[in-house]
């Protein structure tokens, strides 16, 4: 179980870091028209938070005393994914469920990591 959690944490960290880099190069509207309600400063702030979360996901591998950071980072990422779903629904673009499925799968993986790490702390 521990190995699976580490693999998922590493992949989630790479995914989150890629998302952060994306946020610095594209606006929310360029990413997904339904996310146009997110102001640019908030969009960039989310990129900074994602970088911090990516670091927090892998930092416990370097020093085990940072073990509580991984579930917190996973929860923050899950909340962000759920917020994207809520904004997408609020935009009235419910016919396009592809992005929502993606965000919900990422949120579920985050929930699995958070639960797995909280149980093993």
N, C-alpha and C positions, 0 to 999 in steps of 0.2 A: 504494500500500500504506500509506503514511504517513497519508494522509487517512482511509482505512478504520480504521486503528488509533486515530486521534484520535476518530473518531465513536464507535467501540465503547467507548473509554475514557470518553468523556463520558456515554454511556448507562449504562455500568456504574457510574460514579460516582453518577449520579442514582438508579439502582436500589439501590445500596448505602446511600446516604443515606436513602432511603425505608425500607429495611429497619431501619436504625438507629433512626429515629424510631418505627417500629412496635414495636421491642423496648422502647422506653421507655414505650409505652402499653399493651402487652399482655404477658402472661406467655407462656412457651414452650408451656404446655399449652393456653392460649387460641388460640395460633397454629395448633398442630397437636398433637392429643392424643398422638401418638407421640413428641413432643419433651419430654414431661413429665419425663423423667429429667434434664433440664438444670436445675440449681439457679438460682434467681432472680438471685443475685449474678453467676454466670457468664453468664447471659443478658444482664444489663445491661452486663457487661464486654465482651461481644461487640458490643453496640451502640456502645460507645466505640471499640473497635477498628475497626468499620465506618466510623465518622466519619473516623478517621485514614486509613483506606484510601481513602475517597472523595476526601479532600484530596490524598493522595499520587498518585492517578490523574490529577489535573488540574494539580498543581503544576508539572510539567515544561513545561506550556504557558506559564507565567509566567516561569520561569527554567530554561533548559536544563541547568544544572548539577545539577538534581534529577532527571535522566533515569533514574537507577537506581531511583528510588522506585516508578515505575509497574509494572515487572515484579514487584517484591517485593509490592506491594499486590495485584496480580492473583493471585499465588500464595497469599497469605493468604486471600483471598476464596474461591479454589478449594478450599483445604483446609477451610474452614468448610462449604462446600457438600457436600463429600465426607463430612465428619463428620456432617452432618445425615442423609445417606443411610445411614451406618452406624448411627446411633441409631434411625432409622426401621426398618431391618432388624432390629436387636436388639430392638425393641419387639414384634416378631412381627406387625406390620401390613404384611406383604409383599403382601397382596392389593390394597392401595391404591398403585398405582405412579405415579399422577399427580404427587404431590409429588417423587418421586424423579426422574422425567423432567425436571421443571423444574430441580431442583438440579443434575442432571448436565449439562443444556444450559448453565446459568450457569457451571458449572465448566469446560466445554469452551471457552466464550467467554473465560474468564479465562486458560486455557491458551494459547489463540491469541494473546491480547494479550501475555502474558508472553513467549512464544516470539518474537513479532514485535518486541517492544521489546528483547529481549536480543540479537537478531541485528542490530538497527540501532544499538545503543549503540556 
